[in-house]
Amino acid sequence: MFSSIKSIIDNKTNGMIITSNMLNIEIEYISKTLELMRDAQQISNDAYLDSGSIQGGLSVVSSLLEHNMSDSEIESLMQTLYSRAMILEDKYPGFNTILESYRH
């Protein structure tokens, strides 16, 4: 999960305009993939629930983008989500690799 958040941060840093629609596509991917991972018993229910706060945070950022929140506020929130994703990875090693393995 941290790699997708890092990618969003890097894209924004490199001048790409991040839109609510772009985030919503990523949120949908994360949501569906987390369900698949849990159903396949690749992650625990605790990991599934812990990742929900990050997914929810991305939804908040998406909403703030729709309301033209300042770039500095968006960047701050994204950095917070990145930190949470790193903590999630430390708590559940391999979580990010499994999540990213579902991308086609």
C-alpha positions in Angstrom: 0.0 0.0 0.0 2.9 2.3 0.7 4.2 2.0 -2.9 0.9 3.3 -4.3 0.8 6.2 -1.9 4.5 7.0 -2.6 3.7 6.9 -6.3 0.9 9.5 -5.9 3.3 11.7 -3.8 6.1 11.3 -6.4 3.8 12.1 -9.3 2.5 15.2 -7.6 6.1 16.3 -6.7 7.0 15.8 -10.4 4.2 18.2 -11.5 1.4 15.8 -12.2 -2.0 17.1 -11.2 -3.6 14.6 -8.9 -7.4 14.5 -9.3 -10.2 13.1 -7.2 -11.0 10.7 -10.0 -7.4 9.4 -10.0 -7.6 8.8 -6.3 -11.0 7.2 -6.5 -9.6 4.6 -9.1 -6.8 3.8 -6.7 -9.2 3.5 -3.7 -11.4 1.1 -5.7 -8.4 -1.0 -6.6 -7.3 -1.1 -3.0 -10.8 -1.9 -1.7 -11.4 -4.8 -4.1 -7.9 -6.2 -3.7 -8.0 -6.1 0.1 -11.2 -8.2 -0.1 -9.6 -10.7 -2.4 -6.5 -10.9 -0.2 -8.6 -11.5 2.9 -10.8 -14.1 1.1 -7.7 -15.9 -0.1 -6.4 -15.8 3.5 -3.3 -13.9 2.3 -3.8 -11.3 5.0 -5.4 -11.6 8.5 -8.7 -9.9 9.4 -6.6 -7.5 11.6 -4.5 -6.5 8.6 -7.6 -6.0 6.6 -9.1 -3.7 9.3 -5.9 -1.8 9.9 -5.6 -1.0 6.2 -9.1 0.4 6.2 -7.9 3.6 8.0 -5.5 4.3 5.1 -8.1 3.6 2.5 -10.4 5.9 4.4 -7.7 8.6 4.5 -7.4 8.4 0.8 -11.1 8.9 0.5 -10.8 12.0 2.6 -8.0 13.4 0.4 -10.2 12.7 -2.7 -13.0 14.7 -1.1 -10.7 17.5 -0.2 -9.4 17.6 -3.8 -13.0 18.0 -5.0 -13.3 21.0 -2.7 -10.0 22.6 -3.9 -8.1 22.2 -0.7 -4.6 23.7 -0.7 -1.7 21.7 -2.1 0.1 22.0 1.2 -2.8 20.4 3.1 -3.1 17.6 0.5 0.7 17.0 0.7 0.6 16.9 4.5 -2.2 14.4 4.5 -0.5 12.2 1.9 2.7 12.1 3.9 0.7 11.1 7.0 -1.0 8.3 5.0 2.4 7.2 3.7 3.7 7.0 7.3 0.7 4.9 8.3 1.3 2.6 5.3 4.9 2.1 6.4 3.7 1.2 9.9 1.2 -1.2 8.4 4.0 -2.9 6.4 6.2 -3.1 9.5 3.3 -4.7 11.4 2.4 -7.1 8.5 5.6 -7.7 6.5 4.9 -8.4 2.8 1.5 -6.7 2.9 2.5 -4.2 0.2 4.0 -6.9 -2.1 0.8 -9.0 -1.9 -1.4 -5.9 -2.6 0.8 -4.9 -5.6 0.9 -8.4 -7.0 -2.8 -8.1 -8.0 -2.1 -5.2 -10.4 -2.5 -6.2 -14.1 
